[in-house]
């Protein structure tokens, strides 16, 4: 929806796992293929994931393991809109529709361009 909007700037979607124990590079690559070829998937060490979750205030918790050593991870389901400088602009929880997210992102892009033109950056 965002790409179809003529007023939108290019956008780069990124997925960050909260379960690095299971989500190695191969697992993340296979997972993101189900969504979009443009999606970048990130994983890392437990410490790196913990740093990312703290930075974005994301909650996650691995549940108890079953007999097969399998478990479910409870986590925040949220999408962040980050500007080109790395600043958080907005966030969208799971109650937002795809239209809400697309419209919010495009409106934020317009505001960003307008502000930066007035400041002489674009």
C-alpha positions as CSV (number, residue, x, y, z in Angstrom):
1,X,0.0,0.0,0.0
2,X,2.8,2.4,0.8
3,X,4.6,1.7,-2.4
4,X,1.4,2.3,-4.4
5,X,1.0,5.7,-2.9
6,X,2.7,8.3,-5.2
7,X,3.3,10.6,-2.2
8,X,5.4,8.0,-0.3
9,X,9.1,7.7,-0.1
10,X,10.9,4.4,-0.4
11,X,10.6,2.3,2.8
12,X,12.8,-0.5,4.1
13,X,11.0,-3.0,6.3
14,X,13.1,-4.8,8.9
15,X,12.3,-7.8,11.1
16,X,14.2,-8.4,14.4
17,X,13.8,-11.7,16.1
18,X,13.4,-11.9,19.9
19,X,14.4,-15.6,19.9
20,X,18.0,-15.9,18.8
21,X,18.3,-19.4,20.3
22,X,16.1,-20.8,17.5
23,X,16.2,-18.0,15.0
24,X,19.6,-18.3,13.3
25,X,20.3,-16.6,10.0
26,X,18.9,-19.5,8.0
27,X,15.7,-19.6,10.1
28,X,15.1,-15.9,9.8
29,X,15.8,-15.9,6.1
30,X,13.1,-18.6,5.6
31,X,10.6,-16.8,7.9
32,X,10.8,-13.4,6.2
33,X,10.4,-15.0,2.7
34,X,6.8,-15.7,3.7
35,X,6.1,-11.9,3.9
36,X,8.1,-9.8,1.4
37,X,11.3,-10.1,-0.7
38,X,12.1,-6.6,0.5
39,X,12.1,-7.5,4.2
40,X,15.4,-7.6,5.9
41,X,15.6,-10.1,8.8
42,X,18.0,-9.6,11.7
43,X,19.2,-11.9,14.4
44,X,22.2,-11.9,16.7
45,X,23.5,-13.0,20.0
46,X,21.2,-13.0,23.1
47,X,23.0,-9.9,24.3
48,X,22.5,-8.1,21.0
49,X,18.8,-9.1,20.9
50,X,18.4,-7.9,24.5
51,X,20.0,-4.6,23.6
52,X,17.5,-4.1,20.7
53,X,14.5,-5.1,22.8
54,X,15.5,-2.7,25.6
55,X,16.1,0.1,23.0
56,X,12.6,-0.4,21.5
57,X,10.9,-1.3,24.8
58,X,9.8,-4.7,23.5
59,X,8.7,-7.3,26.0
60,X,9.4,-11.0,25.3
61,X,9.5,-14.1,27.4
62,X,10.1,-17.8,26.5
63,X,7.5,-20.1,27.9
64,X,8.2,-23.5,29.5
65,X,9.7,-26.2,27.3
66,X,7.7,-29.3,26.4
67,X,9.1,-32.9,26.1
68,X,10.5,-32.1,22.7
69,X,12.3,-29.0,24.1
70,X,9.9,-26.8,22.1
71,X,8.5,-23.6,23.5
72,X,6.4,-20.6,22.7
73,X,7.7,-17.1,22.9
74,X,5.3,-14.4,24.1
75,X,6.2,-11.0,22.8
76,X,5.1,-7.5,22.0
77,X,3.7,-7.3,18.5
78,X,4.5,-3.8,17.2
79,X,5.8,-2.1,14.1
80,X,7.9,1.0,14.4
81,X,8.4,3.8,11.8
82,X,11.9,5.1,11.9
83,X,13.1,8.1,10.0
84,X,16.2,8.2,7.8
85,X,18.2,9.5,10.8
86,X,17.2,6.5,13.0
87,X,14.7,8.4,15.1
88,X,11.4,6.7,16.1
89,X,8.5,8.6,14.4
90,X,5.5,6.4,15.2
91,X,4.5,2.9,16.2
92,X,1.7,0.7,15.3
93,X,0.3,-2.1,17.6
94,X,-1.6,-5.1,16.5
95,X,-5.0,-3.3,16.6
96,X,-4.0,-1.2,13.7
97,X,-5.1,-2.2,10.2
98,X,-2.8,-2.3,7.2
99,X,-4.6,0.9,6.0
100,X,-3.9,2.6,9.3
101,X,-0.2,1.7,9.1
102,X,0.1,2.8,5.5
103,X,-1.7,6.1,6.0
104,X,0.2,6.8,9.1
105,X,3.6,6.1,7.4
106,X,2.7,8.2,4.4
107,X,1.5,11.1,6.5
108,X,4.7,11.0,8.6
109,X,6.8,11.0,5.4
110,X,5.0,14.1,4.2
111,X,5.6,15.8,7.5
112,X,9.3,14.8,7.5
113,X,9.8,16.2,4.0
114,X,8.0,19.4,4.8
115,X,10.0,20.0,7.9
116,X,13.3,19.2,6.3
117,X,12.6,21.4,3.3
118,X,11.9,24.3,5.6
119,X,15.1,23.7,7.5
120,X,17.0,23.5,4.2
121,X,18.0,19.8,4.4
122,X,16.2,18.5,1.3
